[in-house]
């Protein structure tokens, strides 16, 4: 980062980022590397992971984060090559469902989205949390969404601007709200063990994926619905993750930090 590290205490810390092959996860990996952290990225695409790992001088471990055995295998590999995790950014998300009314969603779509977002986060914490508790130290940051607080089928929620009055699939909103509840529960459980657990909840972030499904005019309309009238950048989320991992947030746990340009004010 320009001007040198902002959080020098992160130097040498092992930071693990799931969903780290692209977008917000990759930006977060770069941000931690710039602070001197030893970075590991987890995702499904080994080729993309290798590219990020080479860039940050870290480790890329392919794993399906909806499979506990795969996540634990990735953890063991990372521990063997870098050491135990001091920071975990559980940023992976996934699942496929068509927009539409709640009653039209199939059971398979529901399970796909909930597994890809909420279950994946739970399994990642299940794999990494016990070691942090044993070491009496660690910071975990989970990934929710402003959709976990504010329905996307409301005006300004993004759905209408996309010509989709249904907004994001109901399973996505429910899963992201569940991530916030999971974060609070684990924060209350693990605080006595020296482990802090917080959550970031981004609004619409400009990524490769956003560019694919949002034409420029739609991006402008969505941006205009925010008090700070622009889309977020992956670096906005990465900067928040650094803060939540650092000693500067040492008395914060169970927090959901909305990174949404003021769209969510609760």
N, C-alpha and C positions, 0 to 999 in steps of 0.2 A: 504494500500500500504506500501511496505517496507520503514521504516524510518519515518513513520507518514504521515499525510496529506500534499500534495503538494500545495493545494489551500484552505487554512483554511477558506476563505470567503464563501466557499460552505457549510460549516457546518450549518446544520439546514435548508438549502434551500430545498424546495420541487422540486424534479426532476422527471418528467414524461417521460417514455420511451415507445413508441409504438413499436410493434415488439419485445417486451421485454422477450418473453418466452424462447428464445434460441439464439444461435449464437451471432452476433454482439450486438443485443439488450440486451441479458442477460449479456454479458461481460461489457457493458456500465452501466447497473444497478449495477453490483458489484463495478465498479470503482467509481461511485458516492457515493455508500454506504460507501466505504473505506474513502471518504473525509468527511464523517459525514452528507451527505445529507439524507433527508427523501425521500425515493424512492417509486414510483408507476410504475408498468409495466402494459401495455395494450396489449392484443392480443386475439386470438380466443380460444386458448386452456386453459381452466380454470385450469386444473390439472397441466399443465406445468407452468402456471403463479403462481399458489400457491407454487410450488417448489422454484421458483426464489424469490418470495416475502418472503417466510420463511427464505431463505438464507440471504437476505439483510435486514430483519426486516421491510419490507414495505408492500405495498398493491398490490394485483393483481386483475385487473378489466377486465373481459372478454368483448370484444366488436368487432364487425365487423367495421373496420375503413373506409369501403366504405359506411357506413350508418351514416349520421350525427346525427340522434336521438340517436343511440347507443353510439357514441363518446361523445355526450353531457351528456348522462346518466353516463358514466364512469367518466367524468370530475366532475360532481356533487358529485359522490361518493368519489372521491379522495379529493375534497375540504372539504367534511364533515369529513373525517377521518384524513387527514394530513394538510389541508390548501391549499391555492391557489398556483398554480405552479409558480415557479420562473425560472425554466428551462424546456424546452420541447425539447425532442429529437424525431422527427417524423421519425422513422426508419422503420416502417412497409412497406413491399412490397409484391406483390403477383401477381396472374394472371397466366393463363396457355395458352401457344401457342407452336406449333411445330416449330422447326427451318425450314427454307425454304426460297425461294424467296419471295419478297414483294407481288407479284401478287397472290401467293398461300395462303396468310394469309386470313382467314375468318374475316368477320365483328365481329363475336362473339369473336374470339381470340383477335382481336385488342382491343375491348372494355374491355375484361377481364384484359389484361395486363395494359392498360392505367388507368383503374379504380383502379387496385390493387396497382399502384405505384404513378401516378400523382394525380388522383382524391382523393385517400386516404390521400395524403399529404395535399392537399387543404382543405379537410374537417376537418382534425386534426387542422390545423392552424385556420380555421374558428371557431372552438369550443374554442380554448384556447387564441387566440390573443386578443380579445376584453378585457378580464380581465387584461391581461398584460398592455394593453394601458391605461386602467383606473387607474391601480396602478403605471403607469409611470416607469415600470421596468420589465425586463425579457430578457431572451436569448433563442432563438429558433435555433435548429440545424436540418436541413433536411438531407435526405439521397439520394444522387444521385449515380453515378457509373462512373468509367472511360469510360464505354460504352456510356455515355452521351456526351463525347468529341471525342472519337476515335472509329471508326467502328470496331466491333469485327470480321468482315469478311476480314480484312487486315491481312497480315502475322504477327504473334506474338500477334494477338488479342485474341487468345484462341480457336476460332472456328476451324481453320485448324488443330491445335494440337489435337483437339478432333475428327478429321476425319469429321468435319462438315464445309464445305467451306462457309456456309451461316452465320456463327456466331450466335450471339444472335438474337432472333426475332426482326424485325425492330420496332415493337411496344415498346419493352423494351428500345431500344436505344432512341427512340423519347420521351418516358415517362420520362426517366432519364434526358434527355436534358431539358425537360419541367420543371422538379423539380428545375433545376438551374435557369431558367428564373423566375419561381415563387418566388424563394428565393430572387433574386435581386429586383423584383418588390415590394415585401412586405417589404424588408429592406429599400427601399427608402420611402415607405409609413409610416413605423412605427418608423423610427429613431427619429423623433421629439417627440415621446411619450416615449422615453427612452428604446425602445425595439430593440435589435440587432437580426438580422436574418442571419445566415450563413449556409453553406452546406458542407458536407463531401462527397467525391467521391472516394470510394475505388476501387482498382483493384481487382484481384482475392484473396480472403481471405480464409484461411484454416478454415473451419467450418465442422460441421457434414454433411451438405448438400454437400459441396465440396467433402468430402470423398466418398459420395454415387455415384456421377456421374463422378468423375475424378479418374481413376486408377493412381497408383503411378507414372508410366512412363509419363503419360500426365501431372501430376502436375509438374514433373521435366522439361518437355518441356516448359510449360507455365512460370515457374519460370525463366528459362534461357532467356526468351524474355525480362526480366526486367533488367535495369542497376544494380539495387540491386537484385541479382539473387536468390530470394526466394519468396515464397508466403507470403502475408500479414497474420497477426494474428488479431483475433478479438480485442485483446488488443491494437493494433496500432490505430484502429479506436476509441476505447474508450478513449485513451489518448488524441486524437485530440478533441473529444467532451468535455472532461474536460477543456482543454485549451480554447476552444471557449465559454464555459459557464462561465469562470472565469473573474475576473477583469483584468487579464493579457492581455486579448484581447479586452479591453474596447473601443478601437477606430477602431475595425474591424467590418464591417457589409457589407452584400452583397457579401461576399467572398465565392468562391468554392475552398475548399482545397483538392487537389488530394493526396490521400493516396495510391499510386500505384507503389512504388519502382522506380520512375523515368520513368515509361512507358509512361506517358503523360507529355509532357513539352510544355505547351502553355502559 
